[in-house]
Amino acid sequence: MTAAHWQEETRRWELTLRDGGRYRTRFLVTAVGPLSAPTMPRVDGVETFRGESFHTARWPHEPVSFEGKRVAVIGTGATGVQTIQEVAKTVGHLTVFQRTPNWCAPLHNSKIDAETMARLKAGYPDMFKRCQETFACFLHTPDPRGTFEVTPEQREAFFEKLYAEPGFGIWQGNFRDILIDRTANAAISEFVANKIRQRVKDRAVAEKLIPRDHGFGTRRVPLETRYYEVYNQPNVRLIDIKETPIERITPTGVKTSAAEHEFDLIIYATGFDAITGSFDRIDIRGAGGLRLTEKWARGPQTFLGVLVEGFPNMMMVMGPHTALGNIPRSIEYNVDWVTGLMRHAREHGLTRVAATSAGVTSWTDHVKSLGAGLLSNEVNSWMTGINTNVAGKQTRIIARYSGSAPAYRARCDEVAAKGYLELAMA
């Protein structure tokens, strides 16, 4: 879809597809995702490279071989971490270009036999129930204790336990204050930094892999399987592009300020234009022809993260200001709520459903107030709207609801239970 324009006279959306197709619909549900608009690095020469190259979000459908090849991976975010640890298994030589290191924790995945799978499936009802109760819809939820309410020995043992367990426990099930108290965050950051130093043999390389611009958990934590051990391989090299920036992509490889590097394959793990990027790539115009990009020029403004003032009958699934957390669980709730609203409109003969100015102001202010004091909202990341690969995305915004998932659902349920009276409907 390339365009969606609201038609007030018919109370319908007119949609245009890239192939020229046109459709009209009463309701428009955007399910474009917060991480689905890939971005390339803002360097010259990308189109000149004569070897294989692709963004991780545009991976070829046919198998890709790394054997005997000189491969470059640009980027060490969540996707870069996954890519690097896989490429390193068979690559001829791998060069990793890192701008900003990320805190990573072990995934601890393992094969699941039939007996274990049967046991897990039998526990699904309890798992889903648990996810509905926790802060971010994970099986994990913050430990009620503060970091310094226990002895140093107890604290270290707890960190070790979390580091050795599968999943996001070390991020989502840690002491309750690690994401709001600088001293507490420094403690877990130093613990993970020491793990990196233990796992990477070259001390200089280890230090480059330790983040200095943000604390552990203040950005999304990539989970890994022997990622750090990759840098112990003799055929793997790490280049810090803050020290030697990439000047351009050449026909044969990558030119930094220090040297030219030749490659057979370049993989761009350079991330996404997050949260609003997928909306920005569609020409969405609401009442009076107002563009959504103009409406959100100073940051998203929404009602419940689902509706936008001036854009009637448009409902967002996983739009800005919703409870991110465990995204599949959050999507499921959004879908049910949007379905309920459309059902209500149909059953009551309503053809126009819109957010009010008061409702949007109240919700947006609430979202901003919940974000106050969170260390994650002080750092540059896709969760705060900062993206150096996208022009105009260097202003920090509050793009997500930072309260608990149960609290978010309770507020949305309240609106529905009162017959959606907080919306303007006709």
C-alpha positions in Angstrom: 0.0 0.0 0.0 1.4 3.4 -1.0 -1.4 5.7 0.1 -4.5 5.9 2.3 -6.7 8.9 2.1 -9.8 9.6 4.2 -12.9 10.6 2.3 -15.2 12.6 4.7 -18.2 12.6 2.3 -18.4 8.8 2.2 -16.8 8.2 5.6 -14.4 5.7 4.0 -10.7 5.3 3.4 -9.4 5.2 -0.2 -6.4 3.0 -0.6 -3.8 2.9 -3.4 -1.5 -0.1 -3.9 1.9 0.0 -5.6 0.5 -1.9 -8.6 -2.1 0.8 -9.2 -4.9 -1.1 -7.5 -7.5 1.0 -5.6 -9.8 0.0 -2.8 -12.3 1.7 -0.5 -13.0 0.5 3.1 -15.0 1.7 6.1 -12.3 0.9 8.6 -8.5 0.9 8.1 -6.5 -1.3 10.5 -2.8 -0.7 10.4 -0.8 -3.7 11.4 2.5 -2.5 9.9 4.7 -3.4 12.9 7.2 -1.3 14.9 10.2 -3.0 13.3 9.4 -3.6 9.6 10.9 -0.6 7.7 14.5 -1.6 7.1 17.2 1.2 6.8 20.5 1.2 5.0 23.5 3.1 6.3 23.9 6.7 5.2 27.1 6.2 3.3 27.9 6.7 -0.4 28.5 3.9 -2.8 26.2 1.2 -1.6 24.9 0.6 -5.1 28.4 0.3 -6.6 29.4 -2.9 -4.8 29.9 -5.7 -7.3 29.7 -8.6 -4.9 26.7 -10.0 -3.1 25.0 -7.7 -0.7 21.7 -7.5 1.2 20.0 -6.1 4.3 19.1 -8.8 6.8 15.4 -7.9 6.4 15.7 -8.6 2.7 17.5 -12.0 3.0 17.5 -14.0 -0.2 15.0 -16.9 -0.5 17.7 -19.2 -1.8 20.5 -20.5 0.5 23.4 -18.2 1.1 26.9 -19.8 1.4 29.7 -18.1 3.4 32.3 -20.9 3.0 35.6 -19.5 1.7 34.2 -16.0 1.4 35.3 -12.7 2.7 32.2 -11.4 4.5 31.4 -8.1 6.1 28.6 -7.5 8.6 27.8 -3.9 9.2 25.9 -3.5 12.5 25.9 -5.2 15.9 22.3 -4.7 17.1 20.0 -7.7 17.8 19.9 -8.8 14.2 23.6 -8.2 13.7 24.4 -10.4 16.8 22.3 -13.3 15.4 23.8 -12.9 12.0 27.4 -12.7 13.1 27.3 -15.8 15.3 25.8 -17.9 12.4 28.0 -16.6 9.7 31.1 -17.2 11.8 30.5 -21.0 11.8 31.5 -21.5 8.1 32.9 -18.2 6.9 36.3 -17.8 5.2 37.0 -14.5 6.9 34.5 -12.3 8.7 34.9 -8.5 9.4 32.4 -6.9 11.8 31.9 -3.2 11.5 30.6 -2.0 14.9 29.4 1.5 15.6 27.7 0.9 19.0 28.1 -2.3 21.0 25.1 -3.7 22.8 24.7 -5.6 26.0 23.9 -9.2 25.2 23.0 -12.1 27.4 23.1 -15.9 26.7 20.0 -17.3 25.0 20.6 -20.9 26.3 18.4 -22.5 23.6 18.6 -26.2 23.2 16.9 -28.9 21.2 13.5 -30.0 22.5 12.7 -33.7 22.4 9.1 -35.0 22.0 8.7 -35.7 25.7 9.8 -32.2 26.7 7.6 -30.6 24.0 4.6 -32.5 25.2 5.2 -31.3 28.8 5.6 -27.7 27.6 2.4 -27.9 25.6 0.5 -29.3 28.6 1.6 -26.2 30.5 0.4 -23.7 27.9 -2.7 -22.6 29.8 -0.6 -21.7 32.9 2.0 -20.0 30.7 -0.6 -17.8 29.0 -2.3 -17.0 32.3 1.1 -16.0 33.7 1.8 -13.8 30.8 -1.4 -11.9 31.4 -0.3 -11.2 35.0 3.2 -10.0 34.6 4.5 -6.4 34.0 5.5 -6.9 30.3 3.6 -10.1 29.4 6.7 -12.4 29.8 6.9 -15.4 32.1 9.4 -13.2 33.9 8.5 -10.2 36.0 10.7 -7.9 38.1 12.0 -9.2 41.4 10.4 -7.3 44.3 13.7 -6.7 46.0 16.0 -3.8 45.4 19.6 -4.4 44.2 21.1 -3.2 47.4 18.5 -4.7 49.8 20.5 -8.0 49.6 24.1 -8.7 50.5 26.9 -8.5 47.9 27.1 -12.3 47.9 23.3 -12.7 47.4 23.4 -10.1 44.6 26.2 -11.8 42.8 24.5 -15.2 43.1 21.2 -13.8 41.8 22.9 -12.3 38.8 24.7 -15.6 38.1 21.5 -17.5 38.3 19.8 -15.2 35.8 22.8 -15.2 33.4 22.6 -19.1 33.4 18.9 -19.3 32.7 17.1 -19.2 29.3 15.3 -16.2 28.0 14.9 -12.6 29.1 15.0 -13.2 32.9 18.2 -11.3 33.3 16.4 -8.3 31.8 12.8 -8.7 32.7 13.2 -10.7 36.0 16.0 -8.8 37.6 15.9 -6.6 40.7 13.1 -4.1 40.5 15.3 -1.0 40.4 17.9 -1.8 37.7 16.1 0.2 35.1 15.4 3.3 37.2 18.4 3.6 39.6 21.8 4.5 38.2 23.8 2.8 40.9 21.7 -0.4 40.6 22.1 -0.3 36.8 25.8 0.1 37.2 26.0 -3.0 39.3 24.3 -5.3 36.7 26.2 -3.5 33.9 29.6 -4.3 35.5 28.5 -7.9 36.1 27.8 -8.4 32.4 30.9 -6.4 31.4 33.0 -8.9 33.4 31.3 -11.8 31.6 32.3 -10.3 28.3 35.9 -9.9 29.6 35.8 -13.6 30.6 34.5 -14.8 27.3 36.7 -12.7 24.9 40.3 -13.6 25.1 41.7 -10.4 23.6 41.2 -7.7 26.3 41.3 -4.8 23.8 38.5 -6.5 21.7 36.5 -7.3 24.8 36.6 -3.6 25.9 35.3 -2.6 22.5 32.4 -4.9 22.9 31.4 -3.4 26.2 28.9 -0.5 25.8 29.9 2.9 27.3 26.9 5.0 26.3 24.1 3.1 28.0 23.6 0.7 30.9 22.4 -2.9 30.7 18.8 -3.2 29.8 18.2 0.4 28.9 18.1 -0.8 25.3 16.5 -4.1 24.1 18.9 -6.9 25.2 19.9 -9.2 22.3 20.1 -12.8 23.3 23.0 -14.8 21.9 24.6 -18.2 21.5 28.4 -18.0 21.7 28.4 -14.6 20.1 31.3 -13.3 22.1 33.3 -16.4 21.4 33.2 -15.6 17.7 35.8 -12.9 18.4 38.2 -15.5 19.6 38.3 -17.0 16.1 41.5 -16.1 14.1 39.4 -15.5 11.0 37.2 -12.8 12.6 38.1 -9.1 13.0 36.2 -6.3 14.8 36.5 -2.8 13.4 35.2 0.1 15.6 33.8 2.6 13.1 33.7 5.3 15.7 37.5 5.1 15.6 37.8 4.6 11.8 34.5 5.6 10.2 33.2 4.1 7.0 33.7 6.7 4.3 32.0 4.8 1.4 31.2 1.4 -0.1 33.4 0.7 -3.0 33.0 -1.7 -6.0 35.2 -4.2 -4.1 34.3 -3.6 -0.5 34.4 -1.0 2.3 36.6 2.0 2.7 37.2 3.4 6.2 39.2 6.4 7.2 42.1 4.0 7.9 42.0 1.4 5.0 40.2 -0.2 2.2 38.8 -3.7 2.8 37.8 -6.1 0.0 34.8 -8.5 0.4 32.8 -11.0 -1.5 29.7 -10.4 0.5 28.3 -7.5 2.5 25.5 -8.0 5.0 23.8 -4.8 6.2 22.4 -5.4 9.8 21.6 -1.8 10.1 18.2 -2.0 11.6 14.9 -0.4 11.1 13.1 3.0 11.0 11.3 1.9 14.1 7.9 2.7 15.6 6.7 5.4 13.1 8.9 4.4 10.1 6.4 2.0 8.6 3.7 4.7 8.8 6.0 7.3 7.3 6.4 5.2 4.2 2.7 5.3 3.4 1.0 8.6 2.3 -1.7 8.5 5.1 -4.0 11.6 5.0 -6.8 12.1 7.4 -9.6 14.7 7.7 -8.9 17.8 5.7 -6.0 16.1 4.0 -3.7 16.3 7.0 -0.7 14.0 6.6 0.1 11.6 9.5 3.7 12.6 9.2 2.7 16.2 9.8 0.5 15.2 12.7 3.4 13.4 14.3 6.1 15.8 13.4 6.9 16.5 17.0 6.3 12.9 18.1 3.4 10.5 18.2 0.1 11.5 19.8 -2.5 8.8 20.2 -5.4 7.6 22.2 -4.6 4.3 23.8 -1.9 3.8 21.1 -4.8 2.8 18.8 -6.5 5.9 17.5 -5.2 9.3 16.2 -7.1 12.5 16.3 -8.1 13.6 12.8 -7.8 10.2 11.4 -11.3 8.7 11.8 -11.9 4.9 11.4 -8.1 4.2 11.5 -7.1 1.8 14.2 -3.5 0.8 14.9 -2.3 -2.6 16.0 1.0 -2.1 17.9 1.1 1.6 17.1 3.0 4.1 19.2 2.1 4.4 22.9 0.9 0.8 23.3 2.4 -1.7 25.8 5.3 -3.2 23.8 6.9 -5.9 26.1 6.2 -9.4 24.8 5.0 -8.2 21.4 2.9 -11.3 20.4 0.9 -11.0 23.6 0.5 -7.3 23.1 -0.7 -7.8 19.5 -3.3 -10.3 20.6 -4.8 -7.8 23.0 -4.8 -4.9 20.4 -6.5 -7.2 17.9 -9.3 -8.1 20.3 -9.8 -4.5 21.4 -10.0 -3.2 17.8 -12.3 -6.0 16.8 -14.6 -5.1 19.7 -14.7 -1.5 18.6 -15.5 -2.3 15.0 -18.2 -4.8 16.2 -19.7 -2.1 18.4 -19.8 0.4 15.5 -21.5 -2.1 13.2 -24.1 -3.2 15.8 -25.0 0.4 16.5 -25.0 1.7 12.9 -22.0 3.9 13.4 -19.9 4.9 10.4 -17.4 7.4 12.0 -15.3 6.5 15.0 -12.6 9.1 16.0 -10.4 10.0 18.9 -11.0 13.3 20.6 -8.5 16.0 21.3 -9.1 15.7 25.0 -8.6 11.9 24.9 -5.4 12.1 22.9 -3.9 14.9 25.1 -4.8 12.9 28.3 -3.3 9.6 27.0 -0.2 11.2 25.5 0.5 13.1 28.7 0.0 9.9 30.7 2.4 8.0 28.5 5.0 10.7 28.9 4.6 10.8 32.7 5.0 7.0 32.9 8.3 7.3 31.0 9.8 9.8 33.5 12.7 8.4 35.5 13.3 5.4 33.2 16.9 5.2 32.2 15.9 3.7 28.9 14.3 7.0 27.9 17.5 8.9 28.4 19.5 6.8 25.8 19.5 6.9 22.0 17.7 3.9 20.7 14.8 2.9 18.4 12.6 2.9 21.5 13.2 6.6 21.9 12.9 7.5 18.2 16.6 8.1 17.6 18.0 6.7 14.3 21.2 8.1 12.8 20.4 6.2 9.6 17.2 8.2 9.0 17.2 11.9 8.2 15.1 13.8 10.7 15.0 11.0 13.3 17.5 12.6 15.8 14.9 14.0 18.2 14.1 12.0 21.3 10.4 11.0 21.7 8.4 8.9 24.0 7.2 6.2 21.6 6.0 3.5 24.0 3.8 3.0 27.0 6.0 2.3 29.9 3.5 1.2 32.5 2.5 -2.4 33.1 0.6 -4.5 30.6 -2.2 -5.2 33.1 -2.6 -1.5 33.7 -2.8 -0.8 30.0 -5.4 -3.5 29.4 -7.4 -2.2 32.4 -7.6 1.3 30.9 -8.6 0.0 27.4 -11.2 -2.3 29.0 -12.6 0.6 30.9 -13.2 2.6 27.7 -14.9 -0.4 26.1 -17.0 -1.2 29.1 -18.4 2.4 29.1 -19.5 2.0 25.5 -16.6 3.9 24.0 -18.1 7.1 25.1 -14.7 8.7 25.2 -14.6 8.5 21.4 -16.5 10.8 19.0 -18.9 8.4 17.1 -21.6 9.0 14.6 
